[in-house]
């Protein structure tokens, strides 16, 4: 498949890495020659320097016979015009645009012009994706990472293992004997900053970050087994009143639990806009790092604090200050993946990587139609791929023990006729079943070959 990716920033580069690794013909377009050079030097892609919305630039990039265009530049307007040019001049069938501005994503307006006038098949809103990720973190307060799979019937939990975890130094194969009815599988372990797919004889050690795929009905039991407990969310402090902060506040206001939220915003104008837009959320104007203001917001009595400003360092320091004040859960928005290893030592409970959430959302829309979900773990170190088993798949009709999975891949769950089952060697996979597989980045192409989904993309 021939794909043009407009924008060679963090998101565009990650998408290019995924698609080029799957033997697609990828061309990256960006006005910044240094970014284009970096992409072509590090990846098996072609590069074109210029404005993505210019027809001559797209023609040079090969738009005349391209199958798909992904507009992920820093400008919403450039992304929209790029898709219009791709449609009107080059008749490219599949067009994806990243649009950040809230107004463009407002259903009151967006549905009208997008449906009737702008030829964009898929719109990705990073702010909405981050807000959804934040709500998932808050719903699983004991986990540093979480994602929903299999129509909400399964969930991925990221759990940090402490000294008090009952399962420390226990071989993973023994978990089945200890919890025979628990539908949970440890699919990934990060130890000493290295992520790997564990073997049955591997043990869980203090300091590990474990990724566990489990049935949604067994989330509470899984947390208890690993020495974790859920906290009820009643009071919330949000640092940052931008689009993400407001979206989360709106969701909290609409939640059945009627969470009492307070927001801190440094910009007076933004604070006033947030106060006018929100109904029950109390908005305070000031610096989220100000200890006195945090105390005024009731940080010591809050059940959780979410820092979602545009500055990573502010988010980290606000989260650390909240933990120091006694807040049991602090979540920070982190754009720079190199800062992620600091979260644990600093005592920050969870973090959200906007790039990972956006990349995962785009991948869900550009992969084969039988792929139902793709979730990127860490700095694109691994993925959870959820897909329906096709008749031509090597897995169809085979028992899991007989499938030649690569070393860096583990099956997290299998859904048959709407029921999520814990995988076992003797479980036979049939056509139409849904399988969720954890795969390290280098093993993703092999896993997709097993599912027979590579090189056949639809929207």
C-alpha positions in Angstrom: 0.0 0.0 0.0 1.2 3.5 -0.8 0.8 6.0 2.0 1.6 9.7 2.3 2.1 11.0 5.8 1.9 14.8 6.1 3.8 15.9 9.2 7.1 14.5 10.4 6.6 15.3 14.1 6.4 12.7 16.8 3.0 11.3 15.7 3.9 11.3 12.0 7.2 9.6 12.6 5.7 6.9 14.7 3.0 6.1 12.1 5.7 6.1 9.4 7.7 3.6 11.5 4.8 1.3 11.9 3.7 1.3 8.2 7.3 1.2 6.8 8.0 -1.8 9.1 5.1 -3.6 7.5 6.6 -3.2 4.0 4.3 -0.4 2.9 5.5 2.3 0.5 5.6 5.4 2.7 6.4 9.0 1.9 6.8 11.6 4.6 6.0 15.3 3.8 7.0 18.2 6.1 8.0 21.9 5.6 10.9 21.3 8.0 13.8 19.8 6.1 15.5 18.6 9.2 12.5 16.5 10.3 12.2 15.0 6.8 15.9 14.2 6.8 15.6 12.5 10.2 12.7 10.4 9.0 14.5 9.2 5.8 17.8 8.6 7.7 16.1 6.4 10.4 13.3 4.7 8.5 12.8 3.0 5.2 10.7 5.9 3.8 10.9 8.6 1.2 10.8 12.3 2.1 9.6 15.5 0.5 10.1 18.9 1.9 7.3 21.4 1.4 3.8 22.5 2.5 1.6 19.4 2.6 -1.4 21.4 1.2 0.4 22.4 -2.0 -0.7 20.3 -4.9 2.7 20.3 -6.5 4.2 19.0 -3.2 1.7 16.2 -3.0 2.3 15.3 -6.6 6.0 15.0 -5.9 5.2 12.8 -3.0 3.3 10.4 -5.3 -0.3 11.5 -4.7 -1.4 10.4 -8.2 -1.3 6.8 -7.2 -1.4 6.9 -3.4 -3.9 4.7 -1.5 -4.1 6.8 1.6 -3.1 10.1 3.0 -2.7 10.9 6.7 -2.6 14.6 7.5 -1.0 15.1 10.9 0.8 18.5 10.6 0.7 21.0 13.5 -2.0 23.0 11.7 -5.6 21.9 11.6 -6.3 24.1 8.6 -3.4 22.7 6.6 -4.6 19.2 7.5 -8.1 20.0 6.2 -6.9 21.6 3.0 -4.5 18.7 2.4 -7.4 16.2 2.5 -9.4 18.5 0.2 -6.6 18.7 -2.3 -6.0 14.9 -2.0 -9.6 14.3 -2.8 -10.3 16.9 -5.5 -7.1 16.7 -7.5 -5.6 13.3 -6.9 -8.8 11.3 -6.0 -7.1 9.6 -3.0 -9.7 7.3 -1.4 -8.7 7.2 2.2 -8.0 10.4 4.1 -7.3 10.8 7.8 -6.9 14.2 9.5 -5.8 15.2 12.9 -7.8 18.2 14.1 -7.0 19.7 17.5 -9.3 22.8 17.7 -12.4 22.2 19.8 -14.6 24.1 17.4 -13.8 21.8 14.5 -14.7 18.8 16.7 -17.9 20.3 18.0 -20.8 18.1 16.8 -23.0 21.2 16.4 -20.8 22.4 13.6 -18.4 19.6 12.7 -21.0 17.1 11.7 -22.5 19.5 9.2 -19.4 20.7 7.2 -17.6 17.4 7.6 -20.4 15.2 6.4 -21.5 17.4 3.5 -18.4 19.3 2.4 -15.0 18.1 3.6 -13.8 14.8 2.2 -12.3 13.4 5.4 -13.1 9.8 6.3 -11.6 9.8 9.8 -11.0 12.8 12.2 -8.6 12.2 15.1 -8.9 14.7 18.0 -5.8 14.3 20.3 -7.5 16.2 23.1 -10.5 13.9 23.0 -8.2 10.9 23.0 -6.2 12.2 25.9 -9.4 13.0 27.9 -10.7 9.5 27.3 -7.4 8.1 28.4 -7.5 10.2 31.6 -11.0 9.0 32.4 -9.8 5.4 32.0 -7.0 6.1 34.4 -9.4 7.5 36.9 -11.8 4.6 36.6 -8.9 2.2 37.5 -7.2 4.2 40.2 -4.8 1.4 41.2 -3.4 1.1 37.6 -0.9 3.3 35.9 -2.2 2.3 32.5 -5.5 0.9 31.3 -7.4 0.2 28.1 -10.7 -1.4 27.1 -11.0 -4.3 24.7 -13.5 -6.8 23.3 -16.5 -4.6 23.4 -15.8 -3.6 27.0 -15.7 -7.2 28.2 -11.9 -7.2 28.7 -9.4 -4.7 30.0 -5.6 -4.1 30.1 -4.2 -3.1 33.5 -0.8 -1.7 34.1 0.2 -2.4 37.7 3.4 -1.5 39.6 4.5 -4.3 41.8 5.5 -3.4 45.4 7.2 -5.3 48.1 3.8 -6.0 49.6 2.4 -7.7 46.5 1.3 -11.3 47.5 2.5 -12.7 44.2 6.2 -11.5 44.5 8.6 -14.3 43.6 5.8 -16.5 42.3 6.2 -18.2 38.9 3.5 -17.1 36.5 2.6 -20.7 35.7 1.5 -21.0 39.3 -1.1 -18.3 39.0 -3.4 -20.6 37.3 -3.3 -23.0 40.2 -3.6 -20.2 42.8 -6.5 -18.5 41.0 -8.2 -21.2 38.9 -11.3 -19.1 38.0 -9.5 -15.8 37.5 -9.5 -14.8 33.8 -6.3 -12.8 33.9 -3.0 -13.1 32.0 0.3 -11.3 32.6 1.2 -10.5 29.0 4.1 -8.0 29.5 6.6 -7.1 32.2 8.9 -4.0 32.3 12.0 -4.6 34.4 14.9 -2.3 34.6 13.3 -0.2 31.9 13.1 -3.2 29.5 9.8 -4.5 28.3 9.5 -8.2 27.6 6.9 -11.0 27.1 7.3 -13.3 30.1 7.8 -17.0 30.0 5.7 -19.4 32.3 8.6 -19.8 34.7 9.3 -16.1 35.0 8.5 -14.5 38.4 7.0 -11.1 39.4 9.5 -9.0 41.3 9.3 -5.8 43.3 9.8 -2.9 41.1 8.3 -4.6 38.0 5.6 -2.9 35.9 3.2 -5.6 34.8 0.7 -5.5 32.0 -2.3 -7.8 32.7 -5.0 -8.6 30.3 -8.2 -9.6 32.2 -11.9 -10.1 31.9 -13.8 -6.9 32.9 -15.7 -8.8 35.6 -12.4 -9.9 37.1 -10.7 -6.5 37.4 -11.4 -6.1 41.1 -10.2 -9.7 41.9 -7.1 -9.2 39.7 -6.3 -6.0 41.6 -6.7 -7.8 44.9 -4.5 -10.7 43.8 -1.7 -8.2 43.1 -2.2 -6.4 46.4 -4.1 -3.4 44.9 -7.4 -1.8 45.9 -9.7 0.6 44.0 -10.5 4.0 45.5 -13.9 5.7 45.0 -13.5 9.0 43.2 -15.5 11.7 45.0 -13.2 14.8 45.0 -10.9 15.7 42.1 -8.4 18.5 41.4 -7.5 19.3 37.8 -4.5 21.4 37.1 -4.9 22.9 33.6 -8.0 24.4 32.1 -7.4 23.9 28.5 -9.3 21.6 26.1 -8.2 18.4 27.9 -9.0 19.7 31.4 -12.4 21.0 30.4 -13.3 17.7 28.6 -12.4 15.7 31.7 -14.4 18.2 33.9 -17.4 17.8 31.6 -17.2 14.0 31.9 -16.9 14.2 35.6 -20.0 16.5 35.8 -21.9 14.0 33.7 -20.8 11.0 35.7 -23.4 9.3 37.9 -21.2 9.7 41.0 -21.4 13.5 40.8 -17.7 14.0 41.5 -16.8 17.3 43.1 -14.1 18.8 40.9 -11.9 21.9 41.3 -9.8 23.3 38.5 -6.7 25.5 38.7 -5.7 27.5 35.6 -2.8 30.0 35.3 -4.3 32.1 32.4 -7.0 34.4 33.6 -8.7 34.4 30.2 -8.7 30.6 30.0 -9.9 30.3 33.6 -12.8 32.7 32.9 -13.7 30.7 29.8 -13.6 27.5 31.7 -15.7 28.9 34.6 -18.3 30.1 32.1 -18.4 26.7 30.2 -18.5 24.4 33.2 -21.5 24.1 35.5 -20.5 22.5 38.8 -16.7 22.6 38.6 -15.1 25.3 40.7 -12.4 27.2 38.7 -9.5 28.8 40.5 -7.2 31.3 38.8 -3.5 30.8 39.7 -0.4 28.7 39.4 -0.9 24.9 39.8 2.5 24.7 41.6 1.4 27.2 44.3 1.2 25.3 47.5 -1.3 27.7 49.0 -3.6 27.5 46.0 -3.4 23.7 46.0 -4.4 23.7 49.7 -7.3 26.1 48.8 -8.4 23.5 46.2 -8.4 20.9 48.9 -5.6 18.8 47.5 -5.0 16.9 50.8 -8.7 15.8 50.8 -8.9 15.0 47.1 -9.1 11.4 45.9 -7.1 12.2 42.7 -5.2 15.0 41.0 -4.9 15.3 37.2 -2.2 17.7 35.7 -2.9 18.4 32.1 -1.1 21.7 31.3 0.9 22.2 28.1 4.2 21.9 30.1 5.6 18.5 31.1 7.7 19.9 33.9 4.7 21.7 35.4 2.6 18.6 35.2 5.3 16.5 36.9 6.0 19.0 39.7 2.3 19.6 40.3 1.8 15.8 40.6 4.8 15.5 43.0 3.5 18.4 45.1 0.0 16.8 45.2 1.5 13.5 46.4 3.6 15.3 49.1 0.4 17.0 50.3 -1.3 13.6 50.8 -3.3 13.1 47.6 -3.5 9.3 47.1 -3.4 9.4 43.3 -1.7 11.8 40.9 -1.8 11.6 37.1 0.5 13.7 34.8 0.3 14.4 31.1 3.7 13.8 29.6 4.6 14.6 26.0 8.3 13.7 26.3 8.7 9.9 26.5 12.2 10.2 27.9 10.6 11.6 31.1 8.4 8.5 31.6 11.0 6.5 33.6 11.0 9.2 36.2 7.3 8.7 37.1 7.9 5.8 39.4 10.8 7.2 41.4 8.9 10.5 41.8 5.9 8.6 43.2 3.6 9.7 40.4 0.9 7.0 40.0 0.1 7.2 36.3 0.9 9.3 33.2 -0.7 9.9 29.9 1.3 10.1 26.6 -0.7 12.1 24.0 1.5 10.8 21.2 0.8 7.1 22.2 -2.9 7.7 22.4 -3.0 9.5 19.1 -0.8 6.9 17.3 -3.0 4.1 18.7 -6.2 5.9 17.5 -4.8 6.4 14.0 -3.5 2.8 13.8 -7.0 1.5 14.7 -8.4 3.3 11.6 -5.7 2.4 9.1 -5.3 -1.3 9.7 -7.4 -4.0 8.2 -11.1 -3.9 8.9 -11.0 -7.1 11.0 -8.6 -5.4 13.4 -11.0 -4.0 16.1 -8.5 -2.3 18.3 -4.8 -1.4 18.6 -3.2 0.0 21.7 0.4 1.2 21.8 2.3 0.5 25.1 5.0 2.8 26.3 7.1 4.6 23.7 5.7 2.3 21.0 7.6 -0.6 22.6 4.7 -3.0 22.1 1.1 -3.2 21.0 -2.1 -5.0 22.0 -3.8 -6.0 18.8 -7.4 -7.2 18.9 -8.6 -8.8 15.7 -11.1 -11.2 14.3 -9.7 -14.5 13.1 -10.1 -14.9 9.3 -10.7 -18.2 7.4 -7.2 -17.9 5.9 -5.4 -17.3 9.2 -2.9 -20.0 10.3 -4.7 -19.8 13.7 -8.1 -20.8 12.3 -9.0 -24.2 13.6 -5.7 -24.6 15.5 -5.1 -25.0 19.2 -3.0 -22.2 20.7 -0.2 -24.5 21.6 0.2 -25.4 17.9 0.4 -21.8 16.7 3.9 -20.5 15.9 3.8 -17.3 17.9 7.0 -15.2 17.9 8.9 -15.0 21.2 7.7 -11.5 21.9 4.0 -12.3 21.6 1.4 -13.6 24.1 -2.3 -14.1 23.7 -4.2 -12.1 26.4 -7.7 -13.4 25.7 -10.0 -15.1 23.2 -13.6 -14.1 22.7 -16.0 -16.8 21.4 -19.7 -16.1 20.8 -19.4 -13.0 23.0 -17.7 -14.7 25.9 -14.1 -13.8 26.9 -12.0 -16.9 27.7 -8.6 -17.1 29.4 -6.2 -18.6 26.8 -4.8 -22.0 27.4 -2.7 -24.3 25.2 -5.6 -26.6 24.5 -8.0 -23.8 23.5 -8.9 -24.1 19.8 -9.3 -20.9 17.9 -12.1 -20.8 15.3 -13.0 -18.5 12.4 -14.9 -15.5 13.7 -13.3 -15.6 17.2 -11.7 -12.4 18.4 -8.1 -12.7 19.7 -6.2 -10.1 21.7 -2.4 -10.5 21.3 0.4 -8.6 23.1 3.4 -8.1 20.7 6.7 -6.4 21.1 7.3 -3.9 18.3 9.8 -6.1 16.4 7.3 -9.0 16.4 4.2 -7.0 15.2 4.7 -7.8 11.5 4.9 -11.6 12.4 1.7 -11.4 14.5 -0.1 -9.6 11.7 0.9 -12.3 9.3 -0.6 -14.8 11.7 -3.8 -12.8 11.6 -3.4 -12.2 7.9 -4.1 -8.5 8.3 -1.0 -6.9 6.9 -1.0 -5.1 3.6 -4.8 -5.0 3.4 -6.1 -1.8 4.9 -9.6 -0.4 4.8 -11.5 2.3 6.5 
